[in-house]
Amino acid sequence: MMLRFSSSIFLLLLAIVNVGFAAKIKDGLLPNGNFELGPKKSELKGTEVIGRHAIPEWEITGFVEYIESGHKQGDMLLVVPEGYYAIRLGNEASIKQRLNVTKGMYYSITFSAARTCAQEEQLNVSVTPDFGVLPMQTMYSSDGWDIYAWAFQAEFELVDLVIHNTGQEEDPACGPLIDSVAIRILYPPKMTSQNLMKNGDFEEGPYFLPNTSSGVLIPPNIEDDHSPLPGWMVESLKAVKYIDSDHFFVPQGKRAIEIVAGKESALAQTVRTIPGKTYTLTFSVGDAGNACAGSMIVEAFASRSTVKIPYESKGTGGYKRAVLKFTAEAARTRIVFFSTFYHTKTDGSLCGPVIDDVKLLSVRNPLRL
């Protein structure tokens, strides 16, 4: 006997069946990642958001504010980097979004953040069981907004991304502003016969927000297991900046690294080597074409060897090739880069030399400079 269903019942059953088949997250902004869809007027008390699910696609806890571009807090004008709205996290406040991901894959989260009136702000970013604490004491840009990246490996198909302000200020409205939360799948590169460095050209890395031109900060104390810059570690107190050829001068390909905080920005990678064997490390040193001018020096270390590469920057773009030859003393050798000097642009923002196209070969292999 054939059963007949009304169209409304059929659609209801279809919706129930498809609950577990939500589309996987794609590269780009998360759903309502720029917070342009806001709470209803009935869910706002001034700028404070009332209700855990008042912001579409997000769940909030604690004192969260919905900030419109141009909002004034005393004498301070709050600027939104993209669109018209951002959110502010007060004491112990957080935002959460559930993501449908592929178990075992690596992902990078990119988001904009700005410090307001607190001085010791830091953000806890987590996807269970991974978490990272991103310090915000140093502002790298001149407009107060910096773009950060953080990475994780998915251990489940459904995960919760949480951005949490751990601060305890007398004024809960002194928390950080958050905007433009995006995601990108990372494909960890491998060493090859042409290059023993992983991701030596920096082409694999976090998502670039399309409407911004300040680059992406790879935070300090990032280990290589879950680095938004696969293969590399940031072993320093300050971040390094990931830049793209759409907004900066890049020596090779589409991506490079700007060392923006002198010796406090150290980029490192540990590579497999054979003790007693001689290797040649080559790399490019230049400037990003972003008006960062002056006498620059990039220092590179490998085993017991070091080299200092001077570069006179006019701030208009350019590069030179550099070489470091060393003999390995162990089965693993740590390669480190940093800038000897600190540099700032005329607007006060931090900047520095660019490194790119890092290659490591044993001396028996042909070398092209």
ZADO-810236 format. One record per residue: x, y, z of N, C-alpha, C in turn. Coordinates in steps of 0.05 Angstrom, whole numbers, plus 5000, padded with zeros to 4 digits. Each point is the difference from the previous one (the first is absolute). Layout:
% residues N
R;X;Y;Z;X;Y;Z;X;Y;Z
...
***
This chain:
% residues 369
R;5017;4976;5000;4983;5024;5000;5018;5025;5000
R;4994;5018;4983;5016;5025;4997;4990;5021;5020
R;5019;5011;5015;4993;5021;5019;5004;5027;4987
R;4982;5018;5006;5001;5027;4989;5006;5020;5022
R;5020;5017;4995;5008;5020;5020;4994;5027;4988
R;4991;5018;5017;4998;5028;4991;5028;5011;4995
R;5002;5021;4984;5026;5012;4994;5013;5011;5025
R;4985;5011;5019;5011;5011;5025;5012;4979;5017
R;4987;4976;5002;5011;4978;5016;5026;4990;4987
R;4999;4998;4973;5024;4990;4986;5024;5018;5005
R;4996;5027;4998;5022;5018;5005;5010;4999;5029
R;4982;4995;5018;5008;4998;5028;5018;4975;5004
R;4991;4977;4988;5017;4976;5002;5027;5004;4987
R;5000;5013;4977;5025;5005;4986;5019;5017;5017
R;4989;5020;5014;5017;5017;5017;5012;4984;5023
R;4983;4982;5011;5011;4984;5023;5022;4982;4990
R;4997;4987;4977;5021;4982;4989;5026;5016;4995
R;4997;5025;4991;5024;5015;4992;5014;5015;5022
R;4990;4997;5025;5013;5014;5022;5029;4993;5003
R;5007;4974;4996;5028;4992;5003;5016;5004;4975
R;4989;5013;4980;5015;5003;4975;5004;5029;4993
R;5005;5017;5020;5006;5028;4995;5026;5002;4984
R;5001;5021;4983;5023;5003;4983;5025;5005;5017
R;5023;4989;4990;5025;5005;5013;5007;5030;4997
R;5015;5010;5020;5009;5027;4999;5020;5004;4977
R;4997;5021;4985;5017;5006;4978;5019;5024;5007
R;5021;5003;4985;5019;5022;5004;4985;5027;4997
R;5005;5018;5018;4988;5026;4999;4988;5008;5027
R;4984;5021;5000;4986;5008;5025;4982;4978;5010
R;4999;4997;5026;4980;4982;5012;4973;5012;4996
R;4979;4984;5002;4973;5011;4999;4996;5024;5020
R;4993;5023;4989;4998;5025;5016;5027;5005;5014
R;5021;4993;4987;5027;5004;5012;5007;5030;5003
R;4987;5017;4985;5005;5029;5002;4979;5014;5017
R;4982;4985;5012;4980;5011;5019;4982;5021;4989
R;4997;5000;4973;4982;5020;4988;4971;4994;5006
R;4994;4974;5005;4973;4993;5009;5000;5002;5031
R;4984;5019;5010;5001;5006;5028;4975;4992;5016
R;5000;5006;5025;4976;4993;5017;4976;5018;4993
R;4977;4990;5007;4976;5017;4998;5002;5022;5020
R;4985;5022;4996;5001;5022;5018;4991;4992;5028
R;4982;4980;5001;4991;4990;5027;5021;4984;5014
R;5022;4993;4985;5021;4984;5013;5025;5017;5005
R;4996;5026;5000;5022;5019;5007;4992;5018;5023
R;5019;5003;5018;4996;5019;5022;5023;5020;4997
R;4995;5022;4985;5022;5017;4991;5016;4985;4980
R;5026;4995;5006;5017;4984;4982;5002;4971;5010
R;4991;4994;5024;5002;4973;5012;4980;4981;4987
R;5009;4977;4992;4984;4980;4988;4986;4983;5021
R;4974;4997;4998;4985;4984;5019;4990;4974;4987
R;5008;4978;5011;4992;4974;4988;5023;4985;4988
R;5003;4975;5006;5023;4983;4991;5000;4998;4969
R;4977;5000;4987;4999;4996;4972;4990;5025;4985
R;5005;5023;5012;4990;5025;4987;5015;5007;4975
R;5026;4993;4998;5016;5005;4976;4998;4976;4982
R;4987;5002;4976;4997;4977;4983;5026;4985;4995
R;4998;4973;5001;5022;4981;4995;5019;4998;5024
R;4997;5016;5020;5019;5000;5023;4985;4995;5026
R;5014;4989;5019;4990;4998;5028;5019;5016;5017
R;4989;5017;5018;5016;5017;5016;4997;4994;5029
R;5020;5006;5016;4998;4998;5029;5014;5025;5012
R;4990;5009;5022;5011;5024;5013;4992;5026;4988
R;5015;5021;5006;4994;5027;4991;5011;5004;4972
R;4983;4998;4980;5007;5004;4972;4985;5024;4989
R;5015;5017;4986;4988;5024;4988;5000;4999;4970
R;4979;5012;4988;4998;5002;4971;5007;5029;4993
R;5023;5004;4987;5011;5026;4996;4997;5009;4970
R;4989;5023;4996;4998;5011;4974;5024;5018;4994
R;5009;5000;4975;5023;5017;4992;4994;5029;5007
R;5019;5014;5012;4996;5027;5008;4990;5004;5028
R;4995;4977;5014;4990;5002;5028;5022;5013;5017
R;4992;5018;5018;5018;5013;5018;4998;4989;5028
R;5024;4996;5012;5002;4993;5028;5016;5021;5013
R;4987;5019;5013;5013;5024;5010;5012;5016;4977
R;5026;5004;5001;5013;5014;4978;5011;4982;4979
R;4996;4974;5003;5011;4980;4982;4980;4993;4979
R;5008;5002;4974;4983;4993;4978;5007;4971;4992
R;4980;4983;5000;5004;4972;4993;4996;4996;4970
R;5020;4990;4986;5000;4996;4971;4997;4971;4995
R;4982;4993;4981;4996;4972;4992;5015;4996;4974
R;5017;4979;4998;5018;4997;4977;4986;4992;4974
R;4977;4985;5003;4987;4990;4976;4970;5001;5005
R;4985;5011;4982;4971;5002;5003;4993;5022;5021
R;4978;4996;5013;4989;5021;5018;4999;4991;5030
R;5004;4974;5005;4996;4991;5027;5023;4981;5009
R;5005;4999;5026;5018;4982;5013;4989;4993;5027
R;5012;4981;5014;4991;4995;5027;5023;5005;5020
R;4993;5006;5025;5020;5004;5020;4995;4980;5023
R;5022;4987;5009;4999;4981;5021;5008;5012;5027
R;4981;5001;5019;5007;5010;5027;5013;4978;5016
R;5001;5005;5027;5013;4981;5018;4989;4972;4997
R;5018;4981;4995;4993;4971;4998;4978;4995;4979
R;4996;5017;4981;4980;4997;4980;5012;4983;4977
R;4982;4987;4985;5009;4984;4977;4979;4999;4979
R;5009;4993;4975;4983;4993;4978;5006;4972;4991
R;4980;4986;4991;5004;4972;4992;4985;4994;4974
R;5012;4985;4982;4986;4990;4977;5007;4971;4995
R;4980;4984;4994;5005;4971;4994;5007;4997;4971
R;5022;4985;4994;5010;4997;4973;4998;4970;4992
R;4992;4995;4976;5000;4974;4988;5025;4997;4984
R;5019;4984;5010;5027;4998;4988;5006;4971;4994
R;5023;4995;4988;5009;4973;4993;5020;4990;5021
R;4993;4979;5014;5018;4990;5021;5028;4994;4989
R;5020;5009;5015;5028;4995;4992;5012;5023;4984
R;4983;5017;4988;5010;5022;4983;5010;5023;5018
R;5018;5016;4989;5010;5024;5014;4985;5024;4989
R;4994;5019;5018;4986;5024;4994;5014;5024;5013
R;4998;5023;4987;5010;5025;5011;4976;5019;5003
R;4999;5013;5023;4980;5021;5005;5013;5027;4997
R;4988;5018;4986;5009;5027;4997;4979;5019;5011
R;5007;5020;5015;4981;5020;5010;5013;5026;5006
R;4985;5022;4999;5009;5026;5007;4995;5006;5029
R;5018;5013;5014;4997;5007;5028;5012;5027;5006
R;4987;5014;5018;5011;5027;5007;4998;5003;5031
R;5020;5011;5011;5000;5006;5028;4985;5026;5005
R;4985;5002;5022;4986;5026;5006;5014;5013;5023
R;4988;5000;5024;5012;5015;5022;5016;4983;5020
R;4999;4973;4997;5016;4983;5018;5028;4998;4990
R;5019;4996;5018;5028;5000;4992;5012;4972;4999
R;4988;4980;5013;5012;4973;5001;4982;4980;4986
R;4987;5009;4979;4980;4982;4987;5014;4976;4987
R;4986;4977;5001;5008;4976;4986;4975;4984;4994
R;5002;4985;4979;4977;4984;4991;5007;4970;5001
R;4981;4984;5010;5003;4972;4999;4983;4989;4977
R;5014;4988;4981;4986;4988;4976;5002;4970;5003
R;4977;4986;4997;5000;4972;5005;4982;4985;4981
R;5008;4975;4993;4983;4980;4988;5009;4974;5014
R;4982;4989;5016;5007;4977;5018;5014;4978;4984
R;5023;4990;5010;5013;5006;5026;5022;5022;4997
R;5002;5013;4977;5022;5019;4996;4991;5028;5009
R;5020;5015;5010;4994;5028;5006;5026;5016;4999
R;4998;5026;4997;5023;5017;4999;4993;5027;5012
R;5020;5012;5014;4996;5026;5012;5015;5021;4983
R;4986;5019;4989;5012;5020;4982;5003;5026;5015
R;5024;5009;5006;5004;5026;5014;4994;5023;4981
R;4988;5021;5011;4993;5024;4984;5013;5025;5011
R;5020;4997;5017;5013;5024;5011;5014;5016;4979
R;5011;4987;4979;5014;5015;4979;4980;5004;4977
R;4997;5025;4991;4984;5006;4976;5020;5004;4977
R;4996;4985;4979;5019;5000;4978;4992;5020;4978
R;4974;5006;4998;4991;5018;4979;4996;5028;5011
R;4995;5019;4982;4996;5028;5009;4971;5006;5006
R;4981;4984;4990;4972;5006;5004;4988;4986;5024
R;5016;4985;5015;4991;4986;5024;4989;4972;4995
R;4995;4993;4975;4990;4973;4994;5022;4982;4989
R;5003;4977;5011;5019;4980;4990;4985;4975;4992
R;5011;4985;4981;4988;4976;4990;5017;4976;5010
R;4988;4982;5014;5014;4977;5012;4992;4974;4987
R;5018;4981;5002;4994;4973;4990;5006;4980;5022
R;4984;4978;5001;5004;4979;5019;4991;4974;4987
R;5012;4978;5006;4994;4975;4985;4994;4977;5019
R;4986;4980;4989;4993;4976;5016;4997;4976;4981
R;5002;4976;5011;4994;4976;4986;4974;4989;5010
R;4981;4995;4982;4973;4991;5008;5001;4971;5010
R;4991;4996;5025;4998;4973;5011;4972;4989;4999
R;4981;5017;4992;4972;4991;4998;4988;5013;4974
R;4978;4989;4991;4986;5011;4977;4986;5027;5006
R;4990;5002;5024;4988;5025;5009;5016;5011;5023
R;5009;5025;4997;5017;5012;5021;4989;5028;5006
R;5006;5010;5024;4992;5026;5009;5024;5019;5000
R;4999;5020;4984;5021;5021;5000;4991;5021;5021
R;5018;5006;5019;4993;5019;5021;5022;5021;5001
R;4992;5025;5000;5019;5023;5005;4991;5013;5026
R;5019;4999;5019;4993;5007;5028;5019;5022;5010
R;4988;5021;5012;5016;5020;5013;5004;4992;5029
R;5024;4995;5008;5006;4991;5027;5004;5023;5020
R;4997;5025;4990;5006;5023;5017;4981;5004;5023
R;5010;5016;5020;4984;5007;5023;5004;5030;5005
R;4986;5017;4985;5002;5028;5003;4977;5012;5017
R;5006;5022;5014;4979;5013;5015;4976;5008;4982
R;5007;5009;4976;4980;5007;4980;4997;4978;4980
R;4978;4985;5000;4998;4978;4980;4999;5009;4971
R;4996;5026;4996;5000;5011;4973;5028;5006;4990
R;5020;4990;5013;5028;5005;4992;5012;4976;4986
R;4983;4981;4992;5010;4976;4987;5007;5005;4971
R;5011;4979;4987;5009;5002;4972;4976;4999;4981
R;5003;5012;4977;4981;4999;4978;5008;4977;4981
R;4980;4986;4990;5005;4978;4981;4984;5004;4975
R;5012;4993;4977;4985;5003;4975;5012;4980;4980
R;4986;4994;4978;5009;4985;4977;5014;4974;5007
R;4985;4981;5011;5010;4974;5007;4998;4981;4976
R;5023;4989;4991;5001;4984;4976;5015;4974;5005
R;4999;4982;4981;5013;4974;5003;5012;4991;4974
R;5021;4984;5001;5013;4989;4976;5011;4972;5006
R;4996;4982;4982;5012;4973;5003;5030;5002;4994
R;5016;4987;5017;5029;4999;4996;5009;4973;4990
R;5017;4999;4981;5011;4975;4990;5030;5000;5006
R;5008;4987;5022;5028;5000;5009;5018;4990;4978
R;5019;5017;4991;5019;4992;4979;5022;4981;5010
R;5013;4987;4981;5021;4982;5008;5026;5008;4986
R;5022;4991;5011;5026;5006;4987;5002;4983;4975
R;5016;5009;4981;5003;4987;4975;5030;4997;4993
R;5006;4987;4978;5028;4998;4992;5011;5027;4991
R;4982;5019;4994;5008;5026;4992;5002;5020;5023
R;4990;4992;5023;5001;5018;5023;4994;4985;5025
R;5019;4999;5019;4996;4987;5025;4984;5016;5020
R;4994;5025;4994;4983;5017;5017;4971;4994;4992
R;4983;5000;5020;4971;4998;4996;4988;5028;4997
R;4984;5004;4979;4987;5026;4997;5021;5023;4999
R;5022;4994;4987;5021;5021;4998;4992;5024;4984
R;4980;4997;4983;4991;5023;4985;4976;5014;5013
R;4991;4990;5023;4979;5012;5016;4973;5002;4986
R;4997;4983;4979;4975;5002;4985;4976;4988;5015
R;5006;4982;5019;4978;4988;5016;4998;5015;5027
R;4976;5012;5005;4997;5015;5024;4971;5009;5004
R;4995;5018;5018;4973;5008;5007;4985;5016;4979
R;4975;5003;5004;4982;5015;4981;5006;5030;5003
R;5001;5013;4977;5002;5029;4999;4972;5013;4998
R;4993;5018;5017;4975;5014;4998;5000;5018;4976
R;4981;4998;4982;5002;5013;4974;4999;5031;5001
R;4987;5011;5020;4997;5029;5002;5020;5013;5018
R;5022;4987;5006;5020;5012;5018;5028;4998;4986
R;5018;5017;5009;5026;5001;4987;5023;5001;5021
R;4995;4989;5023;5020;5001;5021;5015;4974;5005
R;4995;4979;4984;5012;4975;5005;4988;4985;5024
R;5010;4976;5005;4989;4983;5022;5023;4994;5019
R;4995;5004;5026;5020;4994;5020;5000;4971;5008
R;5023;4987;4999;5004;4973;5011;5010;5004;5029
R;4984;4994;5020;5006;5008;5028;5025;4987;5010
R;5011;5012;5022;5024;4988;5013;4995;4974;5013
R;5021;4985;5004;4999;4974;5014;4982;4980;4986
R;4999;5001;4974;4985;4980;4984;5018;4977;4993
R;4991;4975;5007;5016;4977;4993;4992;4990;4972
R;5018;4983;4989;4995;4992;4972;4978;4979;4997
R;4993;4986;5022;4979;4979;4997;4973;5013;4992
R;4995;5024;5011;4974;5013;4994;5005;5029;4992
R;5018;5004;4982;5007;5027;4991;4982;5008;4977
R;4990;5025;5000;4986;5010;4977;5018;5004;4976
R;5026;4998;5005;5020;5001;4979;5014;4973;5000
R;4989;4980;4985;5009;4972;5002;5030;4997;4996
R;5012;4984;5018;5029;4995;4999;5016;5019;5017
R;4989;5023;5007;5015;5021;5014;4991;5004;5029
R;5019;5010;5016;4994;5007;5028;5007;5029;5004
R;4985;5014;5017;5007;5027;5008;5010;4998;5029
R;5026;5000;5003;5012;4996;5026;5010;5026;5012
R;4981;5017;5007;5007;5027;5008;4978;5013;5016
R;5005;5024;5010;4981;5015;5016;4980;5015;4982
R;5007;5005;4976;4983;5015;4982;4993;4983;4975
R;4980;5010;4986;4990;4986;4976;5017;5006;4976
R;4997;4983;4979;5010;5007;4973;4975;5005;4983
R;5004;5014;4978;4977;5007;4983;5001;4985;4973
R;4978;4988;4994;4996;4985;4975;4988;5020;4979
R;5014;5003;4978;4991;5020;4980;4995;4987;4973
R;4984;5013;4983;4993;4990;4974;5007;5020;4978
R;5003;4989;4976;5008;5017;4977;4978;5019;4991
R;4975;4996;5009;4979;5019;4993;5003;5027;5013
R;5014;5001;5023;5003;5025;5015;5028;5008;5006
R;5020;4981;4996;5027;5005;5007;5018;4991;4977
R;5026;5008;5001;5019;4989;4982;5010;4973;5012
R;4998;4979;4984;5009;4973;5008;5021;4991;4981
R;5023;4991;5009;5022;4992;4982;4993;4978;4981
R;4985;4979;5009;4994;4977;4984;4972;4989;5007
R;4985;4993;4980;4973;4989;5005;4981;5021;5010
R;4981;4991;5017;4979;5018;5009;5002;5007;5030
R;5017;4986;5015;5000;5004;5029;5029;5002;5010
R;5004;5014;5022;5026;5003;5013;4996;5008;5029
R;5023;5003;5015;4999;5007;5028;5015;5027;5004
R;4987;5018;5015;5013;5025;5008;5007;4997;5030
R;5025;5004;5007;5009;4998;5028;4996;5028;5012
R;4980;5003;5017;4991;5027;5008;5008;5009;5027
R;5015;4984;5015;5007;5009;5027;5029;4993;5008
R;5018;5004;4981;5029;4997;5006;5006;4972;5010
R;5017;4998;5020;5008;4974;5011;4978;4987;5016
R;4978;5014;5005;4978;4989;5014;4981;4985;4981
R;5005;5001;4974;4985;4984;4980;5019;4980;4988
R;4999;4975;5010;5017;4979;4991;4984;4978;4986
R;5007;4994;4975;4986;4980;4985;5019;4976;4997
R;4990;4976;5006;5018;4977;5001;4987;4975;4988
R;5018;4982;4991;4991;4974;4991;5022;4979;5006
R;4992;4977;5009;5019;4979;5006;4999;4980;4977
R;5023;4994;4988;5001;4983;4976;5017;4975;5005
R;4994;4979;4985;5016;4976;5002;5027;5003;4985
R;5021;4993;5014;5027;5002;4988;5016;4976;5007
R;5022;4996;4986;5019;4978;5005;5025;5011;5013
R;5007;4992;5025;5023;5011;5013;5025;4997;4983
R;5016;5022;4999;5024;5000;4984;4996;5009;4971
R;4976;5001;4991;4994;5007;4973;4998;5031;4997
R;5009;5011;4978;4999;5028;4995;4975;5008;4984
R;4988;5022;5008;4975;5009;4988;5003;5030;4992
R;4984;5007;4980;4999;5028;4992;4971;5011;5003
R;4997;5021;5016;4974;5013;5004;5000;5025;4984
R;4981;5003;4982;4997;5025;4985;4972;5012;5005
R;4999;5026;4999;4974;5014;5006;5001;5028;4989
R;4977;5013;4997;4998;5028;4991;4996;5018;5023
R;5013;5024;4999;4996;5021;5020;4992;5025;4985
R;4979;5013;5009;4991;5025;4986;4982;5016;5017
R;4984;5018;4987;4981;5016;5014;4973;4996;4987
R;4979;5007;5014;4972;4994;4991;4988;5021;4982
R;5016;5021;4994;4988;5021;4984;4979;5016;5014
R;5002;5001;5027;4979;5013;5017;5011;5024;5015
R;5020;5014;4988;5012;5024;5012;5016;4994;5025
R;5009;4975;5003;5018;4994;5022;5028;5003;4990
R;5012;5023;5006;5027;5007;4989;5021;4999;5022
R;5025;4996;4991;5022;5000;5019;5020;4978;4995
R;5021;5000;5017;5020;4979;4998;4991;4975;5015
R;4996;4979;4986;4990;4975;5013;5021;4979;5000
R;4998;4982;5019;5018;4976;5001;4983;4976;5009
R;5001;4979;4984;4987;4975;5008;5022;4981;5008
R;4997;4988;5023;5018;4980;5010;4988;4972;4997
R;5016;4981;4990;4992;4973;4997;5019;4981;5015
R;4989;4980;5014;5016;4981;5015;4994;4972;4992
R;5021;4983;4999;4996;4972;4995;5024;4985;5012
R;4995;4981;5017;5021;4986;5014;5018;5021;5015
R;5026;5000;4995;5018;5019;5013;5006;5024;4981
R;4987;5000;4977;5006;5021;4980;4979;5022;5001
R;5009;5024;4993;4982;5023;4999;5008;5019;4977
R;4982;5016;4991;5006;5019;4980;4982;5025;5004
R;5011;5023;4995;4985;5025;5002;4998;5012;4972
R;4975;5005;4991;4996;5009;4972;4990;5029;5002
R;5016;5020;4992;4991;5028;5000;4982;5005;4975
R;4981;5018;5004;4983;5008;4977;4991;5029;5004
R;5006;5016;4981;4992;5029;5001;4973;5003;4988
R;4980;5006;5016;4973;5001;4990;4992;5029;4995
R;4988;5005;4977;4988;5026;4994;4970;4999;5004
R;4990;4977;5009;4972;4997;5005;4983;4997;4976
R;5012;4995;4977;4985;4998;4975;5000;4972;4988
R;5011;4981;5014;5001;4972;4990;5027;4993;4988
R;5007;4975;5002;5026;4990;4990;5010;4978;5018
R;5021;4986;4990;5011;4978;5016;5028;4993;4990
R;5014;4984;5016;5026;4989;4992;5000;4971;5010
R;5017;4983;4987;5002;4972;5009;5024;4998;5020
R;4997;4981;5018;5020;4996;5021;5006;4971;5003
R;5024;4994;5011;5009;4972;5002;5012;4996;5028
R;4994;4976;5012;5013;4992;5025;5008;4970;4996
R;5026;4994;5002;5009;4973;4998;5007;4990;5028
R;4992;4975;5006;5006;4990;5027;5003;4970;4999
R;5013;4989;5021;5003;4971;5003;4982;4991;5023
R;4983;4980;4994;4981;4991;5021;5015;4985;5021
R;4991;5004;5025;5012;4986;5023;4981;4979;5012
R;4975;5000;4991;4980;4982;5011;4980;4991;4979
R;4983;4982;5007;4980;4990;4982;4978;5021;4994
R;4999;5019;5017;4981;5023;4996;5014;5026;5004
R;4996;5019;4982;5013;5026;5002;4978;5022;5000
R;5004;5018;5018;4980;5022;5003;5010;5024;4983
R;4983;5009;4982;5005;5024;4983;4984;5023;5012
R;5014;5023;5004;4987;5022;5013;5005;5026;4985
R;4980;5017;4997;5003;5026;4988;4989;5022;5019
R;5014;5022;5001;4989;5024;5014;5013;5025;4989
R;4989;5023;5007;5011;5025;4992;5017;5012;5022
R;5023;5011;4992;5018;5012;5020;4988;5025;5012
R;4986;5016;4984;4990;5026;5009;4970;5001;5000
R;4989;5019;5016;4972;5007;4999;4995;5021;4979
R;4977;4999;4987;4994;5020;4980;4970;5008;5003
R;4995;5025;4995;4973;5010;5000;4996;5018;4976
R;4975;5002;4991;4993;5018;4978;4994;5027;5011
R;4996;5020;4983;4995;5027;5010;4974;5002;5015
R;4981;4981;4996;4975;5001;5016;5003;4986;5027
R;5024;4990;5006;5005;4987;5026;4995;4970;5000
R;4990;4988;4979;4995;4972;4999;5026;4984;4997
R;5001;4976;5012;5024;4984;4999;5004;4988;4972
R;5024;4997;4991;5006;4988;4974;5028;4988;5001
R;5010;4990;4978;5026;4988;5000;5007;4986;4974
R;5022;4986;4999;5008;4986;4975;4982;4976;4994
R;5000;4993;4974;4984;4978;4990;5019;4977;4995
R;4991;4975;5006;5015;4976;4992;4981;4983;4983
R;5012;4986;4981;4984;4984;4982;5018;4979;4986
R;4987;4981;4987;5014;4980;4983;5024;4988;5014
R;4994;4987;5023;5021;4988;5016;5004;4971;4990
R;5025;4994;4992;5007;4973;4990;5024;4989;5014
R;4998;4974;5005;5022;4985;5013;5007;4976;4983
R;5025;4997;4992;5010;4977;4985;5027;4991;5010
R;5005;4975;4997;5027;4990;5005;5018;5010;4978
R;5026;5003;5005;5018;5012;4980;5004;4983;4975
R;4993;4975;5001;5004;4983;4977;4978;5006;4979
R;4978;5012;5008;4978;5007;4982;5007;5026;4985
R;4991;5003;4976;5005;5025;4985;4985;5023;5014
R;5013;5023;5001;4989;5023;5014;4997;5024;4980
R;4976;5010;4999;4996;5023;4982;4992;5024;5018
R;5016;5021;4998;4994;5024;5016;4982;5019;4985
***
